[in-house]
Amino acid sequence: MFKGENVKGFSKLDAKDKELFKRFCQKFYKSWEYPEDHVPTSVKRMDSKYLKVILSDGDWLHILKDGSWY
């Protein structure tokens, strides 16, 4: 399975955001038939509301504190 620790920007997150991103990765990959087509390439805290994740397919997502994304 994909490791969130290898994503650009992960090391700059605080401990709480690192755990949030790891949980996101687990849920996110279970939702795809071919998860390798949607690999997160970078993650960044944008403000106090969400993390921004950029995917290898060009899409990007907001991850909210409760672990949901859009």
C-alpha positions, 0 to 999 in steps of 0.5 A: 500500500501507498505510504503517506510518509513519502509524499512531498510536504509530509515532513512539514506537517505537525503530528496531528496533521500527519495522523489525519493524512495517514487516515485519509490515505487508508480510506482514500485507497479503499475507495478506488479500484485502481488506486495507483492511478491517483497517488498523492504527490504533495500535501500542505496545510492551507489554513486551519480548516483543511489540508490540500493534497495534489494527486498524480492524475492532476486533481487536488482535494481538501481534507477536513479535520474529520477525515472527509474530503472533497 
